[in-house]
Amino acid sequence: MTGHNSEVMSVAFSPDNRQILSGGCDNDIKLWNTLGDCKFTTDKDNHSDWISCIRFSPSAKNPYFASVGWDGRLKVWNLSTFGIKCSFKAHEGSVNQLTISPNGAHIATGGRDHMVSVWDYTNMEKPYA
């Protein structure tokens, strides 16, 4: 799959194995089908620095995906519209990793600040833990 202008840092399969997300050093997020066709590229609300991790929510009831990057931000995106649900500074320094709970209710992030934070999807104002 060719389409990014720089290194790809993270890829993720959708829960139904029909789509793939990718993100990396060009700060773009791309949505692909499994045939290798790029179906969407973010054109606004992008990270201001490299994307280090991207993940789909496993919950079919609430289709979203999340991304983190070297800009220290956690961004949560609506999968059906590719619009941003929320974007905020989650860590001091870069955010290296994220995972989403099996029910999609929580997002955990790990940063260069040596911290792990858990965010409640319904109230992202401050870390849950």
ABEGO torsion letter per residue (X at the ends): XBGBABBBABBBBBAAGABBBBBBAAGBBBBBBAAGBBABBBABGBBABBBABBBBBABAABBBBBBBBAAGBBBBBBAAAGBBABBBBABBEBBABBBBBAAGABBBBBBAAGBBBBBBAABAABBAX
